[in-house]
């Protein structure tokens, strides 16, 4: 009888170890997939920021062509271009029309 109980306990131990191994593999796959998604999101965000600043620089050039001067500030550019600008992330020089991210 002891032998049977020992065999059952050993079998249960093996099954538990196998399920832990599979759970660990699943966890690693989830982590890997999550990291890939975050990397893709970071790349998309960087591309969007490059596109935004390129569009704003074009708006500055359009303003200068239409008005003969650069906008005095980003608020004036907003009104001219009909857009909303997050002024906290851009550095603008009204003397040169230079626009950069901070």
N, C-alpha and C positions, 0 to 999 in steps of 0.2 A: 504494500500500500504506500509506503514511504517513497518508493521509486516512482510510482504514478504521480504522486503529489509533486515530487521534485521535477518530473518531466513537464507537468502542467505549468509550474512556476517558471521553469526555463523557457517554455514556449511563450508564455505571457511576456517575459522579459524581452525575448527576441522580437516579438510583435511591437512592443512599445518602442524599442530602439529603432525599428524600421519606420514606424510612424513619425518619430522625431526626426529621422534623417530626411524623410519626404517633406515634412513641415519646414525644415531648414532650407531645402532646395527651393520650395515654393517662395519662402521669404526672400531668398537671394534673387530669384527671378523678378519678384515684385520690386525690390530695391533697384535692380538694374533697369527695369522698365521706367520707374519713377525718375531715375537720374537722366535717362535719355529724354524723357519728356521735359524735364527742367532745362536741359541743355538746348533743346529745340525752342522752348519758350524764350530763353535768354537770347538766342540768335534772332528770333523774330522781333523781340523788343529792341535790340540793337539796330536792326534794319529799319524799323519804324522810326526810331530816333534820327537816323541818318536821313531818311526821307523827309521827316518833319523839318529838320534844320535846312535842308536843301530848298524846300518849299518856302520857308520863311525868308531865306536869303533872296530867292526869286521875287518875293513880295517886296522886299526892301528895294531891289533893283527896279521893279515896276513903279514903286512910289517915287523913286528918284527920277525916273524917266517922265512921269506924269507931272510931278510938282517942281522939278528942278532942284530939289534938295532931298536930304535924307530925313526920315521921320524923326521928330524930336525925342520920341520914346516908343516903347513897345505898345503902349495904349493907342497911340496915333496909328501905328501899323495895324493894330487889331481893327480899328474903325475902317481903315482904307481897304484891308483885305477881307473884312467880314468874317474873321476867325477869332477864336479865343486862344490866347497864348499864355502858357504857364510861365509867367515872368520870373519865377524863382529858379528856373533851370537854365536861363539864357543870360549871357552878358552881351549888352548892346552898346556900341559906341556911336552916338548920333553924328559925330564929326566925320567919321569915315564910312559909316554904314556897316561896320563889321559886326557880325553876329556870331557868337560862339556859345557852346554849352559850357556851363560852369563846372 
